[in-house]
Amino acid sequence: MTKTTNERELALAVLLSVLKEGAPAHLALRNILEKYQYIDKKERAFVTRVVEGTLEHLIEIDYIIDQFSKVKSAKMKPVICMILRISVYQMKYMDHVPDSAVCNEAVKLAKKKGFQSLAGFVNGVLRNIGRNLSSITYPKEPKSLCWSVQYSMPEWIIDKWLLAYSEDTVETILQDIQREKPTCIRFDPDKISKADLTNRLLAEGVEKAEEHPLLPYALLISGYDYLGFLESFEEGLFYVQDASSMMAVESLPVKSGDYIIDVCAAPGGKALHAAEKLAGTGHVEARDLTEYKVGLLKENIERCGMRNVEAVRMDALVYDEASCEKADIVIADLPCSGLGVLSGKKDIRYRMTEKQTTELSQLQRKMLSVVKDYVKPGGCLLYSTCTINREENEENTAWFLGEYPEFVLEKEKQYLPGIDPCDGFYLAVLKKQES
C-alpha cells in the first residue's frame, strides 16, 4: 500500500462511517487518527482536510458528479460514490494534487475495495470532470437552490433561515460556515498566564496562538496536529470551548458558594467554566443521561483538576424531588438541531430534518418544564442552544415566560456565525422572582 493510497483509504473509511452508517464526523475522524497514530503530520492533515472538505462541499460535489455521470450519485454503490466524491474534492479544492494523480489513485482504490469492474467507470467520470471542471455552470435561481449548491447546505435549512433573517445575513452565515477557523480554547488565568500558555503551545508545535477578541481567557489556536499530543492539554491547562459557550457562563451571576446544576452537561465546558468562577467554593453538579456522557464528564473533570464539580447520571426529563429549589443557578444547555455549529460539525446538516427540529423544540419545552423547579427563588435558569433556529430559541423562551410567570427575562442573545466572532449560539437568562 503506497503512502498516498493509504491516506485516501483512511478518508474513505471515515466518510463511509459518517454518511452510510451515521457516525458523528468528529468522532469518526478522531477514532481513525488515534488508531493510525504512526502516520506523520502531513498524512494526518491530508486525511482531515479530505474528510472535512468533502463534507463541507458535499452537495456541490454531487452536483458536479451528476453533470458527468449517467448513473447519478444517489444511485451509485456507496464505495464508488465516495471514491468519486473525495476525488472531485481534491480536483476542485486541492491545487497541489495533480488531476492525473487523483484519477490514478481513485482507480487503484476502487480495485482494492473489490470493484475491478467499475474501475473504468471511475476513471472515465473523473477524467471527464477534470477536463470540464472550470466550465461547469451552476443554478442561478431560486436563491435557496443556488445557495444550496454553492454552499452545500440543504434547501430546507436555507428556507428556514430566510424566514428569520435578511438575505445578506443568511449569505454571511453560509460564507462563514465554509470558512476555515482556528480552535477556540479557554484557560484559567489563576492556573497559567496567557503569555506562559502561549509560549507552551508554540513550543509544543502549535503554529499560531492568538487572543480572542471577546474574552481575555480565550485563545485561538491553529496549525497543530492532534490535541492529545499536546502536553499542555493533557495537563489540563486549557479546555476546548467556543467563545459563545463561554459567553453563556459569563452571562450568569455566579457568586462564591453557589450551588449550580448543569442538567445536560457533557462534555463539561460550561460546568467546568462555572466551577472556575466559583474559585474553589460552592459546588457544580454536572448531570447527563448516559454512562458514556458521564464518563466524558469525569474524564474532563479529572484532567482539569477541578474539585468542586461532580458528574452524575440523571435524566433531565425525570423530575428530581431532592433538587427542588436547591440551585442558585440551573444551566440548561439542551439538545438541539446544532445549526449554529455547522462549521465545526459539518455532517449535522445532512442528518438533521425539519421534522426533527420541531421535535427537538418540543423536547426542550418538556425539559425546561422539569428543571425550572430546581431554581431557588431569586436564582437563575440559563436556557441555551447551539442553533440559530428561532423555533428552538426565541419562540421557546417566549412560551416559557408565558407558561411560568414567576420567571422574568434578564438577558437574551442570539449569536450568529459571521456576524459575531463565535459559533451560532442562543442564550436566555431567566430569573425566578422572590415569592
C-alpha positions as CSV (number, residue, x, y, z in Angstrom):
1,M,0.0,0.0,0.0
2,T,1.5,3.3,-1.0
3,K,1.5,6.3,1.3
4,T,-0.9,8.3,-0.9
5,T,-3.3,5.4,-1.3
6,N,-3.3,4.9,2.5
7,E,-4.3,8.5,3.1
8,R,-7.2,8.2,0.7
9,E,-8.3,4.9,2.1
10,L,-8.5,6.3,5.6
11,A,-10.5,9.3,4.4
12,L,-12.8,6.8,2.5
13,A,-13.3,4.8,5.7
14,V,-14.2,7.8,7.8
15,L,-16.7,9.2,5.2
16,L,-18.4,5.9,4.8
17,S,-18.9,5.5,8.5
18,V,-20.3,9.1,8.6
19,L,-22.6,9.1,5.6
20,K,-23.5,5.5,5.3
21,E,-23.6,4.4,9.0
22,G,-24.5,7.7,10.6
23,A,-21.4,8.1,12.9
24,P,-20.7,11.7,14.0
25,A,-17.9,13.0,11.8
26,H,-15.7,14.5,14.5
27,L,-15.7,11.2,16.4
28,A,-15.2,9.0,13.3
29,L,-12.2,11.2,12.3
30,R,-10.7,11.2,15.8
31,N,-11.1,7.5,16.1
32,I,-9.2,6.7,12.9
33,L,-6.5,9.2,13.6
34,E,-6.0,7.6,17.1
35,K,-5.9,4.2,15.5
36,Y,-3.3,5.3,13.0
37,Q,-1.1,7.4,15.2
38,Y,2.0,6.3,13.4
39,I,1.3,8.2,10.2
40,D,3.0,11.6,10.1
41,K,1.6,15.1,10.5
42,K,1.3,15.7,6.7
43,E,-0.6,12.5,6.2
44,R,-3.0,13.2,9.1
45,A,-3.6,16.7,7.8
46,F,-4.4,15.3,4.4
47,V,-7.0,12.8,5.8
48,T,-8.5,15.5,7.9
49,R,-8.7,18.0,5.1
50,V,-10.2,15.5,2.6
51,V,-12.8,14.3,5.2
52,E,-13.8,17.8,6.3
53,G,-13.6,19.3,2.9
54,T,-15.7,16.6,1.2
55,L,-18.4,17.0,3.9
56,E,-18.3,20.8,3.6
57,H,-18.8,20.7,-0.2
58,L,-20.8,17.5,-0.5
59,I,-23.9,18.9,-2.2
60,E,-21.8,20.8,-4.7
61,I,-19.6,17.7,-5.3
62,D,-22.7,15.6,-6.0
63,Y,-24.0,18.3,-8.3
64,I,-20.7,18.2,-10.3
65,I,-20.6,14.3,-10.4
66,D,-24.2,14.3,-11.7
67,Q,-23.3,16.5,-14.6
68,F,-20.9,13.9,-16.0
69,S,-22.2,10.5,-14.9
70,K,-25.1,8.7,-16.5
71,V,-25.6,6.9,-13.1
72,K,-26.5,9.7,-10.6
73,S,-24.6,9.9,-7.3
74,A,-27.7,8.9,-5.3
75,K,-28.0,5.6,-7.3
76,M,-24.3,4.6,-7.1
77,K,-22.8,1.9,-4.9
78,P,-21.7,3.8,-1.7
79,V,-18.0,3.0,-2.0
80,I,-17.8,4.1,-5.6
81,C,-19.8,7.2,-4.9
82,M,-17.5,8.1,-2.0
83,I,-14.3,7.5,-4.1
84,L,-15.7,9.9,-6.7
85,R,-16.6,12.4,-4.0
86,I,-13.2,12.6,-2.3
87,S,-11.6,12.7,-5.8
88,V,-13.7,15.6,-7.0
89,Y,-12.9,17.5,-3.8
90,Q,-9.2,17.1,-4.4
91,M,-9.5,18.1,-8.0
92,K,-11.5,21.3,-7.2
93,Y,-10.1,22.4,-3.9
94,M,-6.5,20.9,-3.5
95,D,-4.4,22.5,-6.2
96,H,-1.2,20.8,-5.2
97,V,-2.6,17.4,-6.1
98,P,-2.5,16.8,-10.0
99,D,-5.7,15.6,-11.5
100,S,-3.9,12.7,-13.1
101,A,-2.7,11.5,-9.7
102,V,-6.2,11.9,-8.3
103,C,-7.7,9.7,-11.1
104,N,-5.0,7.1,-10.8
105,E,-5.3,6.8,-7.0
106,A,-9.1,6.6,-7.3
107,V,-8.9,3.7,-9.8
108,K,-6.4,1.9,-7.5
109,L,-8.7,2.4,-4.5
110,A,-11.8,1.1,-6.4
111,K,-9.9,-2.0,-7.4
112,K,-8.5,-2.5,-3.9
113,K,-12.1,-2.3,-2.5
114,G,-13.2,-5.1,-4.8
115,F,-14.7,-3.0,-7.7
116,Q,-12.4,-4.0,-10.5
117,S,-15.3,-3.9,-12.9
118,L,-16.1,-0.3,-12.1
119,A,-12.5,1.0,-12.3
120,G,-13.1,2.1,-15.9
121,F,-16.3,3.9,-14.9
122,V,-14.4,5.8,-12.1
123,N,-11.6,6.7,-14.4
124,G,-13.9,7.9,-17.2
125,V,-16.1,10.1,-14.9
126,L,-13.1,11.7,-13.2
127,R,-11.2,12.4,-16.4
128,N,-14.3,14.0,-17.9
129,I,-14.8,16.1,-14.8
130,G,-11.1,17.1,-14.9
131,R,-11.4,18.3,-18.5
132,N,-14.5,20.4,-17.8
133,L,-14.2,21.5,-14.2
134,S,-13.6,25.1,-15.0
135,S,-16.7,25.4,-17.3
136,I,-19.4,23.9,-15.1
137,T,-22.5,26.1,-14.8
138,Y,-24.3,26.4,-11.5
139,P,-28.0,27.2,-10.8
140,K,-28.8,30.9,-10.7
141,E,-32.3,30.7,-9.2
142,P,-34.2,30.3,-7.0
143,K,-32.0,31.7,-4.3
144,S,-32.3,28.7,-2.0
145,L,-31.3,26.2,-4.8
146,C,-28.4,28.5,-5.9
147,W,-27.0,28.8,-2.4
148,S,-27.7,25.1,-1.6
149,V,-25.3,24.1,-4.4
150,Q,-22.8,26.9,-3.9
151,Y,-22.5,26.5,-0.1
152,S,-23.6,22.8,0.2
153,M,-26.5,23.5,2.5
154,P,-29.8,21.6,2.3
155,E,-32.5,23.9,0.8
156,W,-34.9,23.5,3.8
157,I,-32.3,25.0,6.1
158,I,-31.8,28.0,3.9
159,D,-35.5,28.5,3.5
160,K,-35.9,28.4,7.3
161,W,-33.1,31.0,7.8
162,L,-34.5,33.2,5.1
163,L,-37.8,33.4,7.1
164,A,-35.9,34.6,10.2
165,Y,-33.0,36.7,8.8
166,S,-32.3,39.0,5.9
167,E,-30.8,37.7,2.7
168,D,-27.5,39.4,3.4
169,T,-27.3,37.9,6.9
170,V,-28.1,34.4,5.6
171,E,-25.4,34.6,2.9
172,T,-22.9,35.9,5.5
173,I,-23.8,32.9,7.7
174,L,-23.3,30.5,4.8
175,Q,-20.0,32.0,3.8
176,D,-18.7,31.9,7.4
177,I,-19.7,28.2,7.8
178,Q,-17.3,27.4,4.9
179,R,-14.5,29.5,6.3
180,E,-11.6,27.6,8.0
181,K,-11.4,28.6,11.6
182,P,-8.9,28.2,14.4
183,T,-9.8,26.2,17.5
184,C,-11.0,28.3,20.5
185,I,-9.7,27.3,23.9
186,R,-10.4,28.5,27.5
187,F,-7.7,28.7,30.2
188,D,-7.8,29.6,33.9
189,P,-5.6,32.7,34.5
190,D,-5.2,31.6,38.1
191,K,-3.5,28.4,36.8
192,I,-1.4,29.8,34.0
193,S,-0.9,33.2,32.4
194,K,-1.9,33.9,28.8
195,A,1.8,34.6,27.9
196,D,3.0,31.3,29.6
197,L,0.3,29.2,27.9
198,T,1.0,30.8,24.5
199,N,4.7,30.0,24.9
200,R,4.0,26.4,25.9
201,L,1.7,25.9,22.9
202,L,4.2,27.3,20.5
203,A,6.9,25.2,22.0
204,E,4.7,22.1,21.6
205,G,4.3,22.7,17.9
206,V,1.2,24.8,17.6
207,E,1.8,27.2,14.8
208,K,-0.3,30.1,16.0
209,A,-2.0,31.1,19.3
210,E,-3.8,34.4,19.3
211,E,-6.0,36.4,21.7
212,H,-9.8,36.1,21.3
213,P,-11.5,39.4,20.6
214,L,-14.3,38.8,23.1
215,L,-12.6,37.1,26.2
216,P,-9.3,37.7,28.0
217,Y,-9.1,34.0,29.0
218,A,-9.6,32.6,25.5
219,L,-7.1,31.8,22.8
220,L,-7.5,30.9,19.1
221,I,-5.0,28.1,18.1
222,S,-4.2,26.6,14.7
223,G,-1.6,24.6,12.9
224,Y,-1.4,21.7,15.4
225,D,-1.5,18.0,14.7
226,Y,-3.7,16.4,17.4
227,L,-4.8,17.8,20.8
228,G,-4.0,14.6,22.6
229,F,-0.3,15.1,21.6
230,L,-0.1,18.4,23.4
231,E,1.2,18.1,26.9
232,S,-0.5,21.3,28.0
233,F,-3.8,19.8,27.0
234,E,-3.2,16.5,28.9
235,E,-2.1,18.5,31.9
236,G,-5.5,20.3,31.9
237,L,-4.0,23.8,31.3
238,F,-6.8,24.5,28.8
239,Y,-10.2,23.3,27.6
240,V,-11.5,23.4,24.1
241,Q,-14.7,25.5,24.1
242,D,-16.2,28.0,21.7
243,A,-16.4,31.7,22.9
244,S,-20.2,31.6,22.6
245,S,-20.3,28.8,25.2
246,M,-18.0,30.9,27.4
247,M,-20.3,33.9,26.9
248,A,-23.2,31.9,28.2
249,V,-21.4,31.3,31.5
250,E,-20.3,35.0,31.5
251,S,-24.0,36.0,31.4
252,L,-24.6,34.3,34.8
253,P,-24.4,36.0,38.2
254,V,-22.0,33.3,39.6
255,K,-21.0,34.2,43.2
256,S,-18.9,32.5,45.9
257,G,-20.5,29.4,47.4
258,D,-23.2,28.9,44.8
259,Y,-24.8,25.5,44.2
260,I,-25.1,25.0,40.4
261,I,-26.8,22.2,38.5
262,D,-26.0,21.7,34.8
263,V,-28.7,19.3,33.6
264,C,-27.2,18.3,30.2
265,A,-23.6,18.9,30.9
266,A,-21.4,16.6,28.7
267,P,-18.7,17.1,27.8
268,G,-18.5,19.6,30.5
269,G,-17.4,23.0,29.2
270,K,-19.9,25.2,30.9
271,A,-19.9,23.2,34.2
272,L,-16.1,23.5,34.4
273,H,-16.2,27.1,33.5
274,A,-18.8,27.8,36.2
275,A,-16.7,25.9,38.7
276,E,-13.6,28.0,37.8
277,K,-15.7,31.1,38.5
278,L,-16.6,29.7,42.0
279,A,-12.8,29.8,42.7
280,G,-12.8,26.6,44.8
281,T,-16.0,27.4,46.7
282,G,-19.6,26.1,46.1
283,H,-20.4,23.0,44.1
284,V,-21.4,22.2,40.5
285,E,-23.4,19.1,39.8
286,A,-22.8,18.1,36.1
287,R,-25.6,15.8,35.0
288,D,-26.2,13.8,31.8
289,L,-28.2,10.9,30.6
290,T,-25.8,8.1,29.7
291,E,-22.8,6.3,31.2
292,Y,-20.8,7.3,28.2
293,K,-21.5,11.0,28.7
294,V,-20.9,10.8,32.4
295,G,-17.6,9.2,31.6
296,L,-16.7,12.1,29.4
297,L,-17.5,14.5,32.2
298,K,-15.4,12.6,34.7
299,E,-12.5,12.4,32.3
300,N,-12.6,16.2,31.7
301,I,-13.1,17.0,35.4
302,E,-10.1,14.9,36.3
303,R,-7.9,16.3,33.5
304,C,-8.7,19.8,34.6
305,G,-8.1,19.0,38.3
306,M,-11.4,20.5,39.4
307,R,-12.6,19.5,43.0
308,N,-15.9,21.4,43.2
309,V,-17.5,19.6,40.3
310,E,-19.3,16.2,40.4
311,A,-20.5,14.1,37.5
312,V,-23.9,12.4,38.0
313,R,-26.0,10.2,35.7
314,M,-29.5,11.7,35.6
315,D,-32.3,12.2,33.0
316,A,-33.3,15.8,32.6
317,L,-36.8,14.7,31.7
318,V,-37.3,13.0,35.1
319,Y,-38.2,15.2,38.0
320,D,-35.7,15.0,40.9
321,E,-37.5,16.0,44.0
322,A,-34.3,16.3,46.0
323,S,-33.2,19.2,43.8
324,C,-36.4,21.2,44.2
325,E,-35.4,24.9,44.8
326,K,-31.9,23.9,45.8
327,A,-29.9,25.6,42.9
328,D,-28.7,29.1,42.8
329,I,-28.2,28.5,39.1
330,V,-29.5,25.9,36.7
331,I,-27.7,25.5,33.4
332,A,-30.0,24.0,30.7
333,D,-27.9,23.8,27.5
334,L,-30.4,21.5,25.8
335,P,-30.3,19.0,22.9
336,C,-30.9,21.0,19.7
337,S,-30.5,20.9,15.9
338,G,-26.9,22.2,16.1
339,L,-27.4,24.5,13.1
340,G,-25.1,27.1,14.7
341,V,-22.1,24.9,14.8
342,L,-22.0,23.6,11.2
343,S,-18.5,24.9,10.6
344,G,-17.2,22.5,13.2
345,K,-19.7,19.7,12.8
346,K,-20.2,19.7,9.0
347,D,-22.2,16.5,8.8
348,I,-25.1,17.7,11.0
349,R,-26.8,19.4,8.0
350,Y,-27.1,16.0,6.2
351,R,-28.6,14.2,9.2
352,M,-31.0,16.8,10.6
353,T,-34.5,17.2,9.2
354,E,-37.1,19.9,9.5
355,K,-39.4,17.5,11.4
356,Q,-36.6,16.8,13.9
357,T,-36.2,20.5,14.6
358,T,-39.8,20.7,15.6
359,E,-39.5,17.5,17.8
360,L,-36.4,19.0,19.4
361,S,-38.3,22.2,20.2
362,Q,-40.9,20.2,22.0
363,L,-38.3,18.1,23.9
364,Q,-36.7,21.4,25.0
365,R,-40.0,22.6,26.4
366,K,-40.5,19.4,28.3
367,M,-37.1,19.6,29.8
368,L,-37.5,23.2,30.8
369,S,-40.8,22.4,32.5
370,V,-39.0,19.9,34.7
371,V,-35.7,21.6,35.5
372,K,-37.2,25.0,36.3
373,D,-38.3,23.7,39.7
374,Y,-34.6,23.2,40.7
375,V,-34.1,27.0,40.8
376,K,-34.3,28.8,44.1
377,P,-36.4,31.9,44.4
378,G,-34.0,34.7,43.4
379,G,-31.9,32.2,41.4
380,C,-31.4,31.9,37.6
381,L,-32.1,29.5,34.8
382,L,-29.9,29.6,31.8
383,Y,-31.6,28.3,28.7
384,S,-29.1,27.8,25.8
385,T,-28.7,26.0,22.5
386,C,-26.1,25.8,19.7
387,T,-28.6,26.6,17.0
388,I,-29.8,29.7,15.2
389,N,-33.3,28.2,14.6
390,R,-35.9,30.6,16.2
391,E,-38.3,27.7,16.9
392,E,-35.8,26.3,19.3
393,N,-34.7,29.6,20.7
394,E,-36.7,32.9,21.0
395,E,-40.0,31.1,20.5
396,N,-39.3,28.6,23.3
397,T,-38.3,31.4,25.6
398,A,-41.5,33.3,24.8
399,W,-43.5,30.1,25.5
400,F,-41.7,29.6,28.8
401,L,-42.3,33.1,30.1
402,G,-46.0,32.8,29.2
403,E,-46.3,29.4,31.0
404,Y,-44.2,30.3,34.1
405,P,-44.8,34.0,35.1
406,E,-42.6,33.5,38.2
407,F,-39.6,33.8,35.8
408,V,-38.6,37.1,34.2
409,L,-36.1,37.5,31.3
410,E,-32.9,39.1,32.4
411,K,-30.9,38.7,29.2
412,E,-31.4,37.2,25.7
413,K,-28.8,37.0,23.0
414,Q,-28.6,35.2,19.6
415,Y,-25.0,34.9,18.3
416,L,-24.7,34.4,14.5
417,P,-21.8,32.9,12.6
418,G,-20.1,35.6,10.5
419,I,-21.9,38.3,12.4
420,D,-20.3,37.6,15.8
421,P,-16.8,36.2,16.3
422,C,-18.0,32.8,17.5
423,D,-20.3,30.0,16.6
424,G,-24.1,30.3,16.3
425,F,-25.5,30.2,19.8
426,Y,-28.5,31.3,21.7
427,L,-28.9,32.1,25.4
428,A,-31.6,33.4,27.7
429,V,-31.1,34.1,31.4
430,L,-34.4,33.7,33.3
431,K,-34.6,34.9,36.9
432,K,-37.0,33.3,39.3
433,Q,-38.7,36.0,41.3
434,E,-38.7,36.0,45.1
435,S,-42.1,34.9,46.4
